[in-house]
Amino acid sequence: MAFCPQAHSSQANVAYFAGGCFWCTEAVFQRAPGVTSVVSGYMQRAETIQITFDPSKTSYDKLLNLFWRAHNPTEVDSQGPDTGKQYRSAIFYVDEQQRATAEKSKGQAQRSYSKLIATDITRAASFRPAPENHQNFCRKNPNNPYVRQIIEPKLQKLGLKKP
């Protein structure tokens, strides 16, 4: 079932980020304070996560700050060992406030990188959840080599604890 963000654009407590493999970004944001749910899926042919958050406990801006640290936004159509357009870096905004916040955040993040940030900032379109075997991948598969070699070191680097 697809979810169309435009129909629910008043829900500013939903964010859509693509930062490489959704197993990684899902694991990061599941551990972020104030996040109430994370769904892995696809938007505009990119592996994307849908984040629902409690605005009394976190903000869209804080989620963006974590997004910039959770992946390399200067890589084009890849993240680490994963290559292809489906692994591109993108922020999908649901309203003009999110767009403006994302643009400002990107400008601030750019100061931390010598290379140009390649992250697209685009209006959200239909979001398609990934099949169930891709949901909560890290939690369901703690001994998977990808989890142990890629995701766990990323979580440690970001100071995020396992659930």
C-alpha positions as CSV (number, residue, x, y, z in Angstrom):
1,M,0.0,0.0,0.0
2,A,1.4,3.4,-0.9
3,F,1.2,6.5,1.3
4,C,0.8,9.8,-0.4
5,P,2.4,12.5,1.8
6,Q,0.7,15.4,-0.1
7,A,-2.6,14.3,1.2
8,H,-1.3,14.5,4.7
9,S,1.0,17.5,4.4
10,S,-0.3,19.0,7.6
11,Q,1.4,16.2,9.5
12,A,4.7,17.9,10.0
13,N,5.7,15.1,12.4
14,V,6.7,12.8,9.5
15,A,10.0,12.9,7.7
16,Y,11.3,11.1,4.7
17,F,15.1,10.5,4.3
18,A,17.1,8.5,1.8
19,G,20.7,7.9,2.9
20,G,21.9,4.8,1.3
21,C,20.7,1.3,2.3
22,F,17.5,1.7,4.3
23,W,18.7,-1.0,6.8
24,C,21.3,1.5,8.0
25,T,19.2,4.6,8.2
26,E,16.4,2.6,9.8
27,A,18.7,1.3,12.5
28,V,20.0,4.9,13.2
29,F,16.7,6.6,13.4
30,Q,15.0,3.8,15.5
31,R,17.5,4.8,18.2
32,A,17.0,8.6,17.9
33,P,15.2,10.2,20.9
34,G,11.7,11.3,20.0
35,V,11.2,9.0,17.1
36,T,8.1,6.9,17.5
37,S,8.3,4.7,14.3
38,V,10.5,4.1,11.3
39,V,9.3,2.3,8.2
40,S,11.7,1.2,5.4
41,G,10.5,1.7,1.9
42,Y,10.8,3.4,-1.4
43,M,10.2,6.9,-2.7
44,Q,11.1,8.1,-6.2
45,R,13.0,4.8,-6.6
46,A,15.3,5.5,-3.7
47,E,15.6,3.4,-0.5
48,T,13.9,5.7,1.9
49,I,12.7,5.7,5.5
50,Q,9.5,7.2,6.8
51,I,10.1,8.6,10.3
52,T,7.3,9.5,12.6
53,F,8.4,11.6,15.5
54,D,7.0,13.3,18.6
55,P,7.6,17.1,18.1
56,S,7.5,17.6,21.9
57,K,10.6,15.4,22.2
58,T,12.6,16.2,19.1
59,S,12.4,18.4,16.0
60,Y,12.7,18.1,12.3
61,D,16.0,20.1,12.5
62,K,17.5,17.6,15.0
63,L,16.5,14.7,12.7
64,L,18.2,16.5,9.8
65,N,21.4,17.0,11.9
66,L,21.5,13.2,12.6
67,F,20.8,12.5,8.9
68,W,23.9,14.5,7.9
69,R,26.1,12.6,10.4
70,A,24.6,9.1,9.6
71,H,25.9,8.9,6.0
72,N,28.2,10.6,3.6
73,P,26.1,13.2,1.8
74,T,28.8,14.0,-0.7
75,E,28.7,10.5,-2.4
76,V,26.6,10.4,-5.6
77,D,24.3,7.4,-6.0
78,S,26.1,5.3,-3.4
79,Q,26.9,4.8,0.2
80,G,29.9,2.8,1.1
81,P,29.7,-0.7,-0.4
82,D,26.2,0.0,-1.9
83,T,26.1,1.6,-5.3
84,G,23.3,2.6,-7.6
85,K,20.7,5.4,-7.9
86,Q,18.5,3.7,-5.3
87,Y,21.2,4.4,-2.7
88,R,21.3,8.2,-3.4
89,S,21.1,10.8,-0.6
90,A,17.8,12.7,-0.6
91,I,15.4,14.6,1.7
92,F,11.8,14.4,0.7
93,Y,9.8,17.3,2.3
94,V,6.1,17.3,2.9
95,D,5.5,21.0,3.2
96,E,7.3,24.3,2.6
97,Q,8.4,24.6,6.2
98,Q,10.3,21.3,5.9
99,R,11.8,22.4,2.6
100,A,13.1,25.6,4.1
101,T,14.4,23.8,7.2
102,A,16.1,21.2,5.0
103,E,17.7,23.8,2.7
104,K,19.1,25.8,5.7
105,S,20.3,22.6,7.3
106,K,22.1,21.6,4.1
107,G,23.8,24.9,3.9
108,Q,25.0,24.6,7.5
109,A,26.1,21.0,7.0
110,Q,28.1,21.9,3.8
111,R,30.6,23.8,6.1
112,S,31.7,20.4,7.5
113,Y,32.6,19.0,4.1
114,S,35.3,19.9,1.6
115,K,33.3,18.2,-1.2
116,L,29.9,19.4,-2.4
117,I,26.9,17.8,-0.7
118,A,25.0,15.8,-3.3
119,T,21.8,15.4,-1.4
120,D,18.6,16.2,-3.3
121,I,15.9,18.1,-1.6
122,T,12.6,17.2,-3.3
123,R,8.9,17.3,-2.7
124,A,7.7,14.0,-1.2
125,A,5.8,11.6,-3.5
126,S,4.1,8.3,-2.9
127,F,5.9,6.2,-0.3
128,R,5.8,2.4,-0.7
129,P,6.8,0.3,2.4
130,A,9.4,-2.4,1.7
131,P,8.4,-6.0,2.2
132,E,8.3,-7.2,5.8
133,N,11.7,-9.0,5.6
134,H,13.3,-5.5,5.2
135,Q,11.5,-4.0,8.3
136,N,13.5,-3.9,11.5
137,F,16.3,-5.6,9.7
138,C,19.0,-4.9,12.3
139,R,16.9,-6.0,15.2
140,K,15.7,-9.2,13.5
141,N,19.2,-10.1,12.1
142,P,21.8,-9.1,14.7
143,N,24.3,-11.7,13.5
144,N,24.0,-10.8,9.8
145,P,27.4,-9.9,8.3
146,Y,26.1,-6.5,7.0
147,V,24.7,-5.6,10.4
148,R,28.0,-6.6,12.2
149,Q,30.4,-5.0,9.6
150,I,28.4,-1.9,8.5
151,I,25.5,-1.0,10.8
152,E,27.0,-1.7,14.2
153,P,30.2,0.4,13.6
154,K,28.0,3.2,12.3
155,L,25.8,3.1,15.4
156,Q,28.9,3.2,17.7
157,K,30.4,6.1,15.8
158,L,27.1,8.0,16.3
159,G,26.9,7.1,20.0
160,L,23.6,5.2,19.5
161,K,22.9,2.2,21.7
162,K,21.5,-1.1,20.6
163,P,17.8,-1.5,21.7
